[in-house]
Amino acid sequence: MFRKFLPKDKKFFELSSELSENILEGAKLLKEMLDKFENFGEYTSKISLIEHACDGIIHKIVNELNETFITPIDREDIFELADSLDNIIDSIDVIANRIFIYKVKNPIEYGPQLSEIILKQAELLREIVPNILKSKDALTKLVFVKKLETEGDVIFRQAVSQLFENEKDPIELIKKKEILEILEKAIDRCHRAGIVVEGIIIKNV
């Protein structure tokens, strides 16, 4: 009813959309990195560039918030959305860096499966965020983001169990366990971003 009276400035949605697009690109690279398990330096560099680009977008959003008197939705929601999305790419960047710096010797069992979940969540967020107040099936898609988080929890537990059972090198075990934990954290952060999106939709519909 009152939406027609909202400011028509779309810059905040455009910047958030750009963030979601970058996250999806980072998630694709991470999935490739864990699937192929080679060229770590190349993948890490590409993901780091995306992470730096996202930092630049966050800076733009903060500047716009400081300079804009009336925002299309609550300014706290704008910042929380941007921050929750930025946290995802931060985790993806940390995962890539850990694999590269630790020089993990062998593929991480269940790593590809966990990165696939991150990729699916990133795809769903990319579909929702650009049209956050207009997408008719946004809430349905957010249910899938949550289901993927639950699936990730199950796979993570399996991964850690198998790791302790099969990995005989204690140093490699420590390295891989930390990477698996950050993969799970990235999945949780995708879910957290979904919760923020859901709150924005409910408040503004």
Secondary structure, 3 states (H helix, E strand, C coil): CCHHHCCCCCHHHHHHHHHHHHHHHHHHHHHHHHHHCCCHHHHHHHHHHHHHHHHHHHHHHHHHHHHCCCCCCCHHHHHHHHHHHHHHHHHHHHHHHHHHHHCCCCCCCCHHHHHHHHHHHHHHHHHHHHHCCCCCCHHHHHHHHHHHHHHHHHHHHHHHHHHHHHCCCHHHHHHHHHHHHHHHHHHHHHHHHHHHHHHHHHHHC
